[in-house]
Amino acid sequence: MLTTGTLAACANKNVKNTVLVNPQASVVANAKCDCTAIKNAEKYTDTPPVQCLEAKAGDTKPAESKEALKIADYGLLKPAKWEDVDGLNQNNSSGDSLNLAWPAWMQSCAALGAKPMWQKACSAATQLNGQSAGKPSAEAVQAYFKQYFSVYKTTNIDGSDNGMITGYYEPLLKGSRTKSAKYPYPLYLPPNDLVTVELDSIYPELKYKRVRGRLMGNKLVPYYNRAEIEADASPIKGREFMFIDDIIDVFFLQIQGSGLVQLDNGEQVHVGYADQNGQTYNSIGRLLIERGELTASNASMQGIKNWARNNLSKLRELLNSNPSYVFFRELPVGLPGPLGALGVPILGERSVAIDPKFVPLGAPVFLSTTEPNSAKPLKQLMMAQDTGGAIKGGVRADFFWGAGFEAGAKAGAMKQLGKIWVFLPKEFTFKNP
């Protein structure tokens, strides 16, 4: 999900121990090619959206990497008309108050404003923001986007325009800066010996791919897996910076990619994705279904948590079946939300994670889908400010619901069909974006 800190994009070069590929050298021994991007945000199972449980599996799987690599960046965006955007022009209960998305758009402009193709649109946004004391009307926001932007419809590789919309959130955990019987489970900073190999410096078609591992002599081998990292004699002992009371919450924090840790003194600390061990992600939800422990209908986040708390003797083995492991960092105080892949705080119910190969990071997008486990329309202006390992394909988004229990309930239940339109500045070109 994203799996969005949530929070360091695959293309980010500012990663500790990042190395470039030498095409003449044999660099990798059994290392996994990985692009978890922001978060280890695979969803809980691989089942289709709730509206199409009888559909063929191929209809709802993310784009396969080999097919996707043949498509130019943003190559699945198709020119559209403003009147085609489902919900944009509606003034009824199923329409959106576009001004509610304005603060999120100003966050995008904080990151995009200096880029030539976004400069004019963001300069105009800053001007409108000042004229309206930061509160432009819905009509002014719509007029602004129509004046400075063109609209595109997202499509899938097969040309269809429906895709999967899931949800993620920022969980609230209980923790401490010191280990105790009450708080035994650590959050780790990235290890000093974790090496990241960028592939796109030599192979441009692998722009969103990297491998991770550790050096053993002159070879790069896979990094330690979950079972090894969480062993009593952990190979990364000393990198702990926070301790949590519940191992299940730690696991789901790794899926979401960011969270709030509530300390006993009342302080809340934002923690966000810092890196990942590069091991393959295995869905424990899918595994529980295969074992007959859960059905597809109850293998949601809450369903998995309920199973875990009723089967503590089986829990460690289940968690270790997923060798992927996420490392975190403490985020600055005072943020209005967790940091997304764009490098700005993301706002609840106004930010989505997307596949940056097919949707430009930071772009406004209009989402037409339904509420979690519901046929009630959900048609909103959002900002594409995050990415995630499971968010692959042209019509694919992860809806950020915000922080806390209620947001988590919505995120865990969301697996809907939807359509997406992307707003790009009229100056935007599809070459060397």
C-alpha positions, 0 to 999 in steps of 0.5 A, a space after each residue: 500500500 502504500 506501500 508508500 517514508 511510507 517514504 522513499 521512492 524507488 527512484 530516490 538516489 539518496 539512499 545510504 550505501 546505494 551503489 551503481 551497477 557495473 555492467 562488466 561485473 557479476 554483482 548479484 548472487 541470488 538477490 531479489 529485484 525489488 521495487 517496494 518503493 515507499 512502503 512494503 505495501 502489498 495488500 493482505 491477499 491477492 483477491 480481486 475487488 469486492 465487485 468482481 470476485 468472480 472475475 478472472 485473476 488476470 483481470 485484476 492483477 497489477 501490470 506485469 513488469 515485462 509488459 509494463 517495461 515496454 510502455 513509455 512513461 505515462 504511456 497509458 494516459 489518454 487525452 480526455 474532455 473535462 465533461 467526461 470526468 465522472 463527478 467533477 461537475 456534479 453539485 449533488 451528494 455524489 459530487 466533490 467540494 473541490 476546495 477541500 483538496 486545495 491544501 493537498 494541492 498546495 503541498 504538491 506545489 511545494 515539491 513541484 513548483 520549481 520544475 519547469 513544466 509545473 512552474 506556471 500552474 503552481 505560480 498561479 495556484 500560489 496567487 489564487 491561494 493568496 487572494 483567497 487567504 488560503 480558502 478558494 471556493 470550489 468554483 474557483 478551484 475548478 476554474 483554475 484547473 480548467 484554465 491551467 491543466 489538460 485532463 487525461 484518462 488512465 487506462 490499463 495495458 489492455 485498454 480498459 479503464 477500470 482498476 483496483 482501488 485499495 486503501 491504507 492508513 497511518 496506524 496508532 501504536 503504543 510504544 517506548 524509547 526503551 525496551 521493557 517487558 511491556 514494550 519488547 518489540 523493536 522498530 529498527 533503523 536501516 542497518 549500516 551494512 544494507 547495500 542498495 544497487 540502482 539498476 536504471 543508471 545502466 539499464 534505463 528500462 529498469 528505471 523503477 528497479 533496484 536490488 538490496 543485499 549485503 556484501 560477503 567478500 566481493 559478492 552481494 548476497 540477499 540481506 537477512 530475512 525476517 526470521 533472522 532479523 527478529 531472532 534473539 541474536 539479531 544481526 542488526 542489534 543496536 539499530 533499535 530506536 523504538 519499542 512497541 507492545 504488540 508484534 502484530 501491530 509492528 507487522 501491520 505498521 510495516 505493511 502501511 509504511 508509516 505510523 504514530 507511536 503513542 508514548 506513555 507521557 502522551 507524546 505522539 511520534 511519527 515514524 516512517 519508512 526508511 528502507 527494506 531488506 529486499 526480500 520477496 513479500 509473501 502475503 500472509 492473508 493469502 497463506 491463511 486462505 490456502 491453509 483453510 484458516 480464513 476465507 477470502 471474505 474475512 481475510 481483511 486486515 481486521 480478520 487477520 489480526 483477529 486470527 493472530 490474537 486467537 492463534 498466538 502459538 502459530 503467529 511467529 511461524 506465520 509472520 516468518 513466512 513473509 521474509 520481507 522486512 521494513 526499517 523505519 526512521 523517526 520523522 520531524 515533529 509537527 507534520 500534518 501527516 506522514 511524508 509520502 514519496 513526493 517528500 511532502 506530508 500527505 493528508 487524509 482522504 486527499 492523497 493517493 499512492 499511484 504507480 509513478 511510471 503511469 501517473 506523474 508523482 504530485 499530479 492532481 487526480 480525480 477518482 471515481 470509485 465507491 466507499 469501502 465494501 459499499 456501492 455508495 459513490 466516492 468521487 473526489 479530487 485527490 493528489 498523487 503524492 505517494 507510491 507503493 510496492 503493490 500499486 502497479 498499473 495504469 488504473 491503480 490507486 491506494 487511498 490514504 484514509 488518515 490516522 487511527 482506528 476508524 481510518 484503519 477500518 476503512 482502509 482494511 475494507 477497501 478493495 473497490 473498482 474505480 476510474 482515474 483521471 489525471 490533470 497535467 499542466 498544459 505545458 507538460 510534455 511526455 518526453 523526459 518528464 
